[in-house]
Amino acid sequence: MANALFVCRQNAGRSQISQALFERAAGGRHGARSAGTTPAARVHPEVVAAMGELGIDLADRVPRGLTEEDARWADVVVTMGCGEECPYVPGRRYLDWDLADPAGRPVEEVRATREEIARRVRELVAELDAAAAPVACSLDARGMKDRLERLRSIGADALVEVEEPSERSALLRFRSDAGTRSSLEEVVAAERACCPFLDLRLTDRGGLMELGIAAPPEGVGILEALVSAFASRPS
């Protein structure tokens, strides 16, 4: 289990969204906190509204100030606009997410920020899952990032549809041509090498290429990250 700390200036927007989405994506496998260097009195109402669309209620959350204990508790510290005010604790992993402050923004822009945070959170959870026992992925953080970017590229070119019959499996259908087949065969070989706990099956069916992926309970986060990468677009 790993702990992630999300920090912005007021703990009223980006960091609250990040904590809530991380908790949902991690499903209790990892811990999360959020804090601000100059906490506001309440969560921004536009953020409460945008998260409410996902069934997540932030109305009663109270922004809290950042402490050194928070940084020492965390394995990963994600900063969003707090700059040098964020404490540094040796041995922790630090990420800086360059995201627009949703305060006072139109609802469409707040949704866009929310969706970008959701994408980054899924990738972070996948990395933390990959490093956790009893399943293990041989990729480091950079390797994971490169892998997901490759999947986005394939998905943007050829993905037709996605089915998720259960939380531990997914079925992805792709346009069938020589280039797509070759790319998917490379993906299957690479995933089997780095994440042997995943069950991947590539077949021809009805003029489409079908990629089935199944994972054990401990590997659900990685499965979700793979599916999300295929379904999103290259950055």
C-alpha positions, 0 to 999 in steps of 0.5 A: 500500500502506498500513500499519495498526497495532493497539494495545491494552494487552497485545497479547494479545487485541484487537490480535492478533485485529485484526492476524491478521484484517487480514492475511487480509482484505488478502491482502498488499495492505497491511501490519499490526503489533500492539503493546501498551503493557504487553505480556503474556507470551503471547496469551490462551488463549481468544483462541488458541482462538477464532482457531483456529476460523478456522484462524488459529494465534496460539499462537506469537505473542509480545506486543510492546511499542509503540514510537514507530517503530511509530507512525511506520511506520503510516498508520493507528493503531487503538487499543483501550483504551490511552488516552493511553499510545498515542503520537501522530504528526502526519499519521497517521490515528487510529481508536479501537475501543471493544471488550470485552477478551476476557481471561477471557471465555466463548468466546461473548463472545470469538467476538462480539468476534472477529466485530465486529473482523472486520467493522471490519477488512473496512471498514478494508481496503475504505477502504484499497483504495479509496484505493490505485492503480490503482483509485480510489473517490471516497468519503472515509472518512465517505462510505464509512461512510455507504455501508456503513450504507445497504447494511446497512439494505437487506440487513437488509430484503430480502437472501435469499441470497449466492453467491460463485462466485469471489474477484472476484465475488458474486451477491446475491439480494433480495426483489423489491418496488418499494421494494427495486428502487428502493433497489438501483437507487440503489445501483447508480447510486451505486457506478458513480459512485464506483467505476467499476472495479466491474461491477454488474448488476441483473436480475429472475430467478425472482421475486427481484432479483439483483445481480451484482458483479465487481471487478478484483484490486485492487478485491477488498477493496471487493467483500468490504466491499460483500458483508459490509455487505449480509449484516450488520445496521445498527449 
